Amino acid sequence: MNSMRTTYRFLMYILTLVFISGWAGCKPKPNGFDIRTGDILFRGAADANLSQAIDQVTQTGKATHFSHMGIAEVTPDGIYVLNSEPKHGVFRQPLDSFLHPDGEKSEVVAYRLKAPFRKFIPEAMKRAEQLLGQPYNYTYILPDTGYYCSEFVYTIFAPDSVFKLNPMTFKNPQTGQFDSTWVAHYQKLDIAVPEGKPGCNPNGMAASDKLERLGEVKINNVKATN
């Protein structure tokens, strides 16, 4: 009798382990995706006036509210984001600091190039490395010195025609008038607002049909894959 009880308990123990293992194996990744080199990370609009002004005049109607972007690089030391900001110009920063600009949490959404375009990533990353240290382009006019965030990503993929340029606008879509932040910005630079000149922006690039949306990036559940 005792032998039968022991055998029964043993079988139940094995079945429990099998059930738990199977359930754990079916659990989805917290993000549902991993970060790879070449993934493009778009950051939500911050409280800064210029950040909000970028988002205000570049909406695409796709419920995106991005004002900054960069490209991921997975290394043995961790995940980094190559991007261009006013304070630093083109630089490499840890993912955690990209997710928390000025110590504040900001929504960051990862996108990935669709399969036919991923072959361009290795050369694009080489170009990105070569641009590190370049200044920020405050005029947002492409021939001018430096790179703004979307210009940087556009440029490293430009030889492969991954992204395209569109006429820039600095007008508030509700009023049809130049946004006051942009008026003040260009008055300070002592140049005319470059309305209609070719350019790019995070919202427009996130709407590219060459990208697929992966989801929101959170530092506590990100996995890296080379």
Secondary structure, 3 states (H helix, E strand, C coil): CHHHHHHHHHHHHHHHHHHHHHHHHHCCCCCCCCEECCCEEEEECCCCHHHHHHHHHCCCCCCCCEEEEEEEEEECCEEEEEEEECCCEEEEEEHHHHHCHHHCCCCEEEEEECHHHHHHHHHHHHHHHHHCCCCCCCCCCCCCCCCCHHHHHHHHHHHHCCCCCEECCCECCCCCCECHHHHHHHHHHCCCCCCCCEECCHHHHHCCCCEEEEEECCHHHCCEEC
